[in-house]
Amino acid sequence: MIVIINFKCLSLDDKDVIEKYVDKENLESYEYLFSSLYMWRKLNNVKYAIINDALVIEKNEEGKGTFYAQPLKYDKEKLTEIVDALIERNTDFTDRDYLFGDVDESFIEDLKKYTDYKIEVAEDINDFEYVYKTNDLIELRGKKYHGKKNHVNSFEKSYEYEIKTIDNEKVIKDCLMLLHKWHEEVAVTVDKEMLMEIDAIKDLFSELHFFDLKSIAIYVDGDLAGFSVGEKVNEKMAVIHVERGEIDYKGIYAFLNRKFLIESFADIEFVNRQEDTGNAGLRKAKESYHPVKMVKKYLIKVV
């Protein structure tokens, strides 16, 4: 018998429930971190339910409609029942071209092996996540990192800087002001996610302690030059949630990227810097740091 708990809007109170199902030791995609789900809960209308003892997250993303993320801790023998329940639920909606999104290849194989449904799989290329070796981004060795190292050196030689953490109202206010300025300058070229970023980051700042996030703020002559927020996922992986700099400070992004890793994640083997959302400029910037792996994600239609 399938028992479906009504899909519930995500709140801070759900942290323990979500993390009970998330295998952080083997997690590759940042999408399933509670901090990320909470940060983007308004933009993506994040909800969840427990179906046959598996966690099912519902999200809405621009250009994709509403879909269900890959169920977590599902019994493979009961996967058909979960799919049946979700298909039945979707009969009441019209914005659901894809049944599943944010799924990996192992889940696709389980759908093929443990259910009789025919599926159509599409690569969600704009959502592929960039993973780097942390030491590569700290040491910046070799010809391929020559430009980045020059930018770091330029910043260090040009400015007297101070390192702070985002742990008080003054620093938070400075970060939000920098964000507002950044958005005013690039608003014409950014997508809906970027435009809602300020609200999402503001929510994150107010709960940094709750999520055990790491942060850094770089000040030059009393003014904020850049900041970043990240998280240790497990002994091998860290995730960068936010990174913004004031481009008037030459080399700020290269310096910020490297300094944050040194300060907070030097002992972690890999760092996930998330996706490029299809933005050409962002893609070029992420590729310029030479990822060692892409975390591939897929969209699935059940036919």
Contacts in CASP RR format, 6 or more apart in sequence:
PFRMAT RR
TARGET T0000
AUTHOR 0000-0000-0000
METHOD contacts of the structure
MODEL  1
MIVIINFKCLSLDDKDVIEKYVDKENLESYEYLFSSLYMWRKLNNVKYAI
INDALVIEKNEEGKGTFYAQPLKYDKEKLTEIVDALIERNTDFTDRDYLF
GDVDESFIEDLKKYTDYKIEVAEDINDFEYVYKTNDLIELRGKKYHGKKN
HVNSFEKSYEYEIKTIDNEKVIKDCLMLLHKWHEEVAVTVDKEMLMEIDA
IKDLFSELHFFDLKSIAIYVDGDLAGFSVGEKVNEKMAVIHVERGEIDYK
GIYAFLNRKFLIESFADIEFVNRQEDTGNAGLRKAKESYHPVKMVKKYLI
KVV
2 51 0 8 1.000
2 52 0 8 1.000
2 81 0 8 1.000
2 82 0 8 1.000
2 84 0 8 1.000
2 85 0 8 1.000
3 51 0 8 1.000
3 52 0 8 1.000
4 49 0 8 1.000
4 51 0 8 1.000
4 85 0 8 1.000
4 89 0 8 1.000
5 49 0 8 1.000
5 50 0 8 1.000
5 51 0 8 1.000
6 49 0 8 1.000
7 47 0 8 1.000
7 48 0 8 1.000
7 49 0 8 1.000
7 58 0 8 1.000
8 14 0 8 1.000
8 47 0 8 1.000
8 48 0 8 1.000
8 49 0 8 1.000
9 41 0 8 1.000
9 45 0 8 1.000
9 46 0 8 1.000
9 47 0 8 1.000
10 18 0 8 1.000
10 37 0 8 1.000
10 38 0 8 1.000
10 41 0 8 1.000
10 46 0 8 1.000
10 47 0 8 1.000
10 48 0 8 1.000
12 38 0 8 1.000
12 207 0 8 1.000
12 210 0 8 1.000
14 34 0 8 1.000
14 48 0 8 1.000
15 34 0 8 1.000
15 38 0 8 1.000
15 210 0 8 1.000
17 48 0 8 1.000
17 55 0 8 1.000
18 34 0 8 1.000
18 37 0 8 1.000
18 48 0 8 1.000
18 55 0 8 1.000
19 34 0 8 1.000
20 55 0 8 1.000
21 54 0 8 1.000
21 55 0 8 1.000
21 72 0 8 1.000
21 73 0 8 1.000
22 32 0 8 1.000
22 33 0 8 1.000
22 34 0 8 1.000
22 55 0 8 1.000
22 72 0 8 1.000
23 72 0 8 1.000
23 73 0 8 1.000
24 33 0 8 1.000
24 233 0 8 1.000
24 234 0 8 1.000
25 234 0 8 1.000
25 235 0 8 1.000
26 234 0 8 1.000
27 33 0 8 1.000
27 233 0 8 1.000
27 234 0 8 1.000
27 237 0 8 1.000
28 104 0 8 1.000
28 129 0 8 1.000
28 131 0 8 1.000
28 237 0 8 1.000
28 272 0 8 1.000
28 295 0 8 1.000
29 102 0 8 1.000
29 104 0 8 1.000
29 129 0 8 1.000
29 272 0 8 1.000
29 295 0 8 1.000
29 297 0 8 1.000
30 36 0 8 1.000
30 129 0 8 1.000
30 233 0 8 1.000
30 239 0 8 1.000
30 241 0 8 1.000
30 272 0 8 1.000
30 274 0 8 1.000
31 37 0 8 1.000
31 69 0 8 1.000
31 102 0 8 1.000
31 297 0 8 1.000
32 57 0 8 1.000
32 69 0 8 1.000
32 72 0 8 1.000
32 102 0 8 1.000
33 231 0 8 1.000
33 233 0 8 1.000
33 239 0 8 1.000
34 211 0 8 1.000
35 204 0 8 1.000
35 211 0 8 1.000
35 213 0 8 1.000
35 231 0 8 1.000
35 241 0 8 1.000
36 239 0 8 1.000
36 241 0 8 1.000
37 46 0 8 1.000
37 57 0 8 1.000
38 46 0 8 1.000
38 203 0 8 1.000
38 204 0 8 1.000
38 207 0 8 1.000
38 211 0 8 1.000
39 200 0 8 1.000
39 201 0 8 1.000
39 203 0 8 1.000
39 204 0 8 1.000
39 241 0 8 1.000
40 46 0 8 1.000
40 193 0 8 1.000
40 200 0 8 1.000
42 196 0 8 1.000
42 199 0 8 1.000
42 200 0 8 1.000
42 203 0 8 1.000
43 192 0 8 1.000
43 193 0 8 1.000
43 196 0 8 1.000
43 200 0 8 1.000
44 59 0 8 1.000
44 60 0 8 1.000
44 61 0 8 1.000
45 58 0 8 1.000
45 59 0 8 1.000
45 60 0 8 1.000
45 66 0 8 1.000
46 57 0 8 1.000
46 58 0 8 1.000
46 59 0 8 1.000
47 57 0 8 1.000
47 58 0 8 1.000
48 55 0 8 1.000
48 56 0 8 1.000
48 57 0 8 1.000
48 58 0 8 1.000
49 55 0 8 1.000
49 56 0 8 1.000
49 58 0 8 1.000
50 56 0 8 1.000
51 71 0 8 1.000
51 81 0 8 1.000
51 82 0 8 1.000
51 85 0 8 1.000
51 86 0 8 1.000
52 74 0 8 1.000
52 75 0 8 1.000
52 78 0 8 1.000
52 81 0 8 1.000
52 82 0 8 1.000
52 85 0 8 1.000
53 73 0 8 1.000
53 74 0 8 1.000
53 75 0 8 1.000
54 71 0 8 1.000
54 72 0 8 1.000
54 73 0 8 1.000
54 74 0 8 1.000
54 75 0 8 1.000
54 78 0 8 1.000
54 82 0 8 1.000
55 71 0 8 1.000
55 72 0 8 1.000
55 73 0 8 1.000
56 68 0 8 1.000
56 69 0 8 1.000
56 71 0 8 1.000
56 72 0 8 1.000
56 82 0 8 1.000
56 86 0 8 1.000
57 68 0 8 1.000
57 69 0 8 1.000
57 72 0 8 1.000
58 66 0 8 1.000
58 67 0 8 1.000
58 68 0 8 1.000
58 69 0 8 1.000
59 66 0 8 1.000
59 67 0 8 1.000
59 68 0 8 1.000
59 69 0 8 1.000
59 101 0 8 1.000
59 102 0 8 1.000
60 66 0 8 1.000
60 67 0 8 1.000
60 95 0 8 1.000
61 67 0 8 1.000
62 191 0 8 1.000
62 192 0 8 1.000
62 193 0 8 1.000
64 97 0 8 1.000
64 98 0 8 1.000
64 101 0 8 1.000
64 124 0 8 1.000
64 299 0 8 1.000
65 95 0 8 1.000
65 96 0 8 1.000
65 97 0 8 1.000
65 98 0 8 1.000
66 93 0 8 1.000
66 95 0 8 1.000
66 96 0 8 1.000
67 96 0 8 1.000
67 98 0 8 1.000
67 99 0 8 1.000
67 100 0 8 1.000
67 101 0 8 1.000
67 102 0 8 1.000
67 299 0 8 1.000
68 86 0 8 1.000
68 99 0 8 1.000
68 100 0 8 1.000
68 101 0 8 1.000
69 100 0 8 1.000
69 101 0 8 1.000
69 102 0 8 1.000
69 103 0 8 1.000
70 100 0 8 1.000
70 101 0 8 1.000
70 102 0 8 1.000
70 103 0 8 1.000
70 104 0 8 1.000
70 107 0 8 1.000
71 79 0 8 1.000
71 82 0 8 1.000
71 107 0 8 1.000
74 82 0 8 1.000
76 110 0 8 1.000
76 113 0 8 1.000
76 114 0 8 1.000
77 114 0 8 1.000
79 110 0 8 1.000
79 111 0 8 1.000
79 114 0 8 1.000
79 115 0 8 1.000
80 114 0 8 1.000
80 115 0 8 1.000
80 116 0 8 1.000
80 117 0 8 1.000
83 99 0 8 1.000
83 111 0 8 1.000
83 115 0 8 1.000
83 117 0 8 1.000
83 302 0 8 1.000
86 99 0 8 1.000
87 99 0 8 1.000
87 302 0 8 1.000
90 96 0 8 1.000
90 99 0 8 1.000
97 301 0 8 1.000
98 122 0 8 1.000
98 299 0 8 1.000
98 300 0 8 1.000
98 301 0 8 1.000
99 300 0 8 1.000
99 301 0 8 1.000
99 302 0 8 1.000
100 107 0 8 1.000
100 299 0 8 1.000
100 300 0 8 1.000
100 302 0 8 1.000
101 124 0 8 1.000
101 297 0 8 1.000
101 298 0 8 1.000
101 299 0 8 1.000
101 300 0 8 1.000
102 124 0 8 1.000
102 127 0 8 1.000
102 297 0 8 1.000
103 297 0 8 1.000
103 298 0 8 1.000
103 299 0 8 1.000
103 300 0 8 1.000
104 295 0 8 1.000
104 296 0 8 1.000
104 297 0 8 1.000
104 298 0 8 1.000
105 296 0 8 1.000
105 298 0 8 1.000
108 119 0 8 1.000
108 121 0 8 1.000
108 298 0 8 1.000
108 300 0 8 1.000
111 117 0 8 1.000
111 119 0 8 1.000
111 300 0 8 1.000
112 119 0 8 1.000
117 302 0 8 1.000
117 303 0 8 1.000
118 302 0 8 1.000
118 303 0 8 1.000
119 300 0 8 1.000
119 301 0 8 1.000
119 302 0 8 1.000
119 303 0 8 1.000
120 300 0 8 1.000
120 301 0 8 1.000
120 303 0 8 1.000
121 298 0 8 1.000
121 299 0 8 1.000
121 300 0 8 1.000
122 298 0 8 1.000
122 299 0 8 1.000
122 300 0 8 1.000
122 301 0 8 1.000
123 296 0 8 1.000
123 298 0 8 1.000
124 297 0 8 1.000
124 298 0 8 1.000
124 299 0 8 1.000
125 278 0 8 1.000
126 275 0 8 1.000
126 276 0 8 1.000
126 277 0 8 1.000
126 278 0 8 1.000
127 275 0 8 1.000
127 277 0 8 1.000
127 297 0 8 1.000
128 275 0 8 1.000
128 294 0 8 1.000
128 295 0 8 1.000
128 296 0 8 1.000
128 297 0 8 1.000
129 272 0 8 1.000
129 273 0 8 1.000
129 274 0 8 1.000
129 275 0 8 1.000
129 294 0 8 1.000
129 295 0 8 1.000
129 297 0 8 1.000
130 272 0 8 1.000
130 273 0 8 1.000
130 274 0 8 1.000
130 275 0 8 1.000
130 276 0 8 1.000
130 286 0 8 1.000
130 287 0 8 1.000
130 289 0 8 1.000
130 291 0 8 1.000
130 294 0 8 1.000
131 237 0 8 1.000
131 270 0 8 1.000
131 271 0 8 1.000
131 272 0 8 1.000
131 273 0 8 1.000
131 291 0 8 1.000
131 292 0 8 1.000
131 293 0 8 1.000
131 294 0 8 1.000
131 295 0 8 1.000
132 270 0 8 1.000
132 271 0 8 1.000
132 273 0 8 1.000
132 289 0 8 1.000
132 290 0 8 1.000
132 291 0 8 1.000
132 292 0 8 1.000
133 269 0 8 1.000
133 270 0 8 1.000
133 271 0 8 1.000
133 292 0 8 1.000
134 238 0 8 1.000
134 261 0 8 1.000
134 265 0 8 1.000
134 266 0 8 1.000
134 268 0 8 1.000
134 269 0 8 1.000
134 270 0 8 1.000
134 271 0 8 1.000
136 145 0 8 1.000
136 289 0 8 1.000
136 290 0 8 1.000
136 292 0 8 1.000
137 257 0 8 1.000
137 258 0 8 1.000
137 261 0 8 1.000
137 271 0 8 1.000
137 289 0 8 1.000
138 258 0 8 1.000
138 261 0 8 1.000
138 262 0 8 1.000
138 266 0 8 1.000
139 145 0 8 1.000
140 148 0 8 1.000
140 149 0 8 1.000
140 152 0 8 1.000
140 258 0 8 1.000
144 290 0 8 1.000
145 290 0 8 1.000
147 254 0 8 1.000
148 254 0 8 1.000
148 258 0 8 1.000
148 288 0 8 1.000
148 289 0 8 1.000
149 254 0 8 1.000
151 250 0 8 1.000
151 251 0 8 1.000
151 253 0 8 1.000
151 254 0 8 1.000
151 255 0 8 1.000
152 251 0 8 1.000
152 254 0 8 1.000
152 255 0 8 1.000
152 258 0 8 1.000
154 250 0 8 1.000
154 251 0 8 1.000
155 161 0 8 1.000
155 249 0 8 1.000
155 250 0 8 1.000
155 251 0 8 1.000
155 252 0 8 1.000
155 254 0 8 1.000
155 255 0 8 1.000
156 255 0 8 1.000
158 249 0 8 1.000
158 250 0 8 1.000
159 220 0 8 1.000
159 221 0 8 1.000
159 225 0 8 1.000
159 249 0 8 1.000
160 220 0 8 1.000
160 221 0 8 1.000
161 218 0 8 1.000
161 219 0 8 1.000
161 220 0 8 1.000
161 225 0 8 1.000
162 218 0 8 1.000
162 219 0 8 1.000
162 220 0 8 1.000
162 222 0 8 1.000
163 216 0 8 1.000
163 217 0 8 1.000
163 218 0 8 1.000
163 219 0 8 1.000
163 259 0 8 1.000
163 263 0 8 1.000
164 171 0 8 1.000
164 216 0 8 1.000
164 217 0 8 1.000
164 218 0 8 1.000
164 219 0 8 1.000
165 171 0 8 1.000
165 215 0 8 1.000
165 216 0 8 1.000
165 217 0 8 1.000
166 172 0 8 1.000
166 175 0 8 1.000
166 205 0 8 1.000
166 208 0 8 1.000
166 215 0 8 1.000
166 216 0 8 1.000
166 217 0 8 1.000
166 227 0 8 1.000
166 229 0 8 1.000
167 208 0 8 1.000
167 215 0 8 1.000
171 217 0 8 1.000
171 224 0 8 1.000
171 227 0 8 1.000
172 205 0 8 1.000
172 206 0 8 1.000
174 217 0 8 1.000
174 224 0 8 1.000
175 201 0 8 1.000
175 205 0 8 1.000
175 217 0 8 1.000
175 224 0 8 1.000
175 227 0 8 1.000
175 244 0 8 1.000
176 198 0 8 1.000
176 201 0 8 1.000
176 202 0 8 1.000
176 205 0 8 1.000
177 224 0 8 1.000
178 224 0 8 1.000
178 226 0 8 1.000
178 227 0 8 1.000
178 244 0 8 1.000
178 245 0 8 1.000
178 246 0 8 1.000
179 197 0 8 1.000
179 198 0 8 1.000
179 201 0 8 1.000
179 244 0 8 1.000
180 198 0 8 1.000
181 246 0 8 1.000
182 244 0 8 1.000
182 245 0 8 1.000
182 246 0 8 1.000
183 190 0 8 1.000
183 194 0 8 1.000
183 195 0 8 1.000
183 197 0 8 1.000
183 198 0 8 1.000
186 194 0 8 1.000
187 195 0 8 1.000
189 279 0 8 1.000
190 279 0 8 1.000
191 277 0 8 1.000
191 279 0 8 1.000
193 277 0 8 1.000
194 277 0 8 1.000
201 229 0 8 1.000
201 242 0 8 1.000
204 211 0 8 1.000
204 213 0 8 1.000
204 229 0 8 1.000
204 241 0 8 1.000
204 242 0 8 1.000
205 229 0 8 1.000
208 215 0 8 1.000
208 229 0 8 1.000
211 231 0 8 1.000
212 231 0 8 1.000
212 232 0 8 1.000
213 229 0 8 1.000
213 230 0 8 1.000
213 231 0 8 1.000
213 241 0 8 1.000
214 229 0 8 1.000
214 230 0 8 1.000
214 231 0 8 1.000
214 232 0 8 1.000
214 260 0 8 1.000
214 263 0 8 1.000
214 264 0 8 1.000
214 265 0 8 1.000
215 227 0 8 1.000
215 228 0 8 1.000
215 229 0 8 1.000
215 230 0 8 1.000
216 227 0 8 1.000
216 228 0 8 1.000
216 256 0 8 1.000
216 259 0 8 1.000
216 260 0 8 1.000
216 263 0 8 1.000
216 264 0 8 1.000
217 224 0 8 1.000
217 226 0 8 1.000
217 227 0 8 1.000
218 224 0 8 1.000
218 225 0 8 1.000
218 226 0 8 1.000
218 227 0 8 1.000
218 252 0 8 1.000
218 255 0 8 1.000
218 256 0 8 1.000
218 259 0 8 1.000
219 225 0 8 1.000
220 249 0 8 1.000
223 246 0 8 1.000
224 246 0 8 1.000
225 245 0 8 1.000
225 246 0 8 1.000
225 249 0 8 1.000
225 252 0 8 1.000
225 256 0 8 1.000
226 244 0 8 1.000
226 245 0 8 1.000
226 246 0 8 1.000
226 249 0 8 1.000
226 252 0 8 1.000
226 256 0 8 1.000
227 242 0 8 1.000
227 243 0 8 1.000
227 244 0 8 1.000
227 245 0 8 1.000
227 256 0 8 1.000
228 240 0 8 1.000
228 242 0 8 1.000
228 243 0 8 1.000
228 244 0 8 1.000
228 256 0 8 1.000
228 257 0 8 1.000
228 260 0 8 1.000
229 240 0 8 1.000
229 241 0 8 1.000
229 242 0 8 1.000
229 243 0 8 1.000
230 238 0 8 1.000
230 239 0 8 1.000
230 240 0 8 1.000
230 241 0 8 1.000
230 242 0 8 1.000
230 260 0 8 1.000
230 264 0 8 1.000
230 265 0 8 1.000
231 238 0 8 1.000
231 239 0 8 1.000
231 241 0 8 1.000
232 238 0 8 1.000
232 264 0 8 1.000
232 265 0 8 1.000
232 268 0 8 1.000
233 239 0 8 1.000
233 272 0 8 1.000
235 268 0 8 1.000
235 269 0 8 1.000
236 268 0 8 1.000
236 269 0 8 1.000
236 270 0 8 1.000
237 268 0 8 1.000
237 269 0 8 1.000
237 270 0 8 1.000
237 271 0 8 1.000
237 272 0 8 1.000
238 261 0 8 1.000
238 264 0 8 1.000
238 265 0 8 1.000
238 268 0 8 1.000
238 270 0 8 1.000
238 271 0 8 1.000
238 272 0 8 1.000
239 271 0 8 1.000
239 272 0 8 1.000
239 273 0 8 1.000
239 274 0 8 1.000
240 260 0 8 1.000
240 271 0 8 1.000
240 272 0 8 1.000
240 273 0 8 1.000
240 274 0 8 1.000
241 274 0 8 1.000
243 253 0 8 1.000
243 256 0 8 1.000
243 257 0 8 1.000
243 260 0 8 1.000
243 273 0 8 1.000
245 252 0 8 1.000
245 253 0 8 1.000
245 256 0 8 1.000
246 252 0 8 1.000
247 253 0 8 1.000
253 285 0 8 1.000
257 289 0 8 1.000
261 271 0 8 1.000
265 271 0 8 1.000
270 292 0 8 1.000
270 293 0 8 1.000
272 295 0 8 1.000
273 286 0 8 1.000
273 289 0 8 1.000
273 291 0 8 1.000
276 282 0 8 1.000
276 283 0 8 1.000
276 286 0 8 1.000
END
